[in-house]
Amino acid sequence: MYDRFVFANAAESQALTEPEGVVEPERALQLVSARTGYADWKIVFPGSVMLSQAAAGLFGLPESDGSMPLQNLVKLYHTEDRGKLLAMIAQALDGRRGFHCRLRLDTHDGNLRMIETIADLRIRDGKVLGLFGLSRDVTQDIDREIAAAAKLKLMQDMVEDMPCPVVMLDDKLRVMDCSIMWLKAHRFVERREVVGKSLVQLFGTMAPDIVSEFDRALKGQPVKTKRSFVSPTTNQGILFNTIITPWFLTERKVGGVMVTTGWAEIAVSKAAAPKEPEVDEGFEGSLLELLKTVT
């Protein structure tokens, strides 16, 4: 669980450019902890960890009473992620770099929590003395990402099977998915021809009125419009009602738009044949007899 959300990236350290003796602004750390959920901690090499009260609570430990061995902190993490944490710490020592990671924390109830950490070096007289950093619980954020990803997958599955031309675009108007009928409407054969490409790449510069419609949709406003498609059988343009609907990553953030064209058979069937002109076969009989029938 959460495997694809795990990462561990090195970050440039500012310790070498700071004046010696610089200390953390304790009041600022208190504000950060109170407002953002970040809790501060320190590691003094070779391996003592000092946690603030907020950090102790974050890691599910009783109130901090000073220091604890580094290995005890590492053991709190999920088995598969401990090596990543140790690698980041070793890299900090060897390469004089800070790090940013998001790793899983084991809990007593068997559930996992995601802990995000940013850290930097403490250096004095050219010697690395330790690390200091901030950590926070991002489990709820990840759960929301998972829910949003599931919703997005459901939308894509629906788009693929829609019996009309429909395309799902991201906020850069790049194709994420589309229906078979949308491909046919634009004379494409396979999705791989269009997925990942923007509308401009596929169709060239868009007219200003179309750009305006997409801008309105990306701001959260559904747009009802018309789109013209050329029939492959008649070679003539046909207007169809079209709806551009924003879809949302979160409650307020628009992830992109969905363009749905309301037709049933994509203009590939033959146009209705013109009616045959009526042939005047003349009138047989007496005009006088005909007039008698008119009242």
Disulfide bonds with the S-S distance in Angstrom:
none
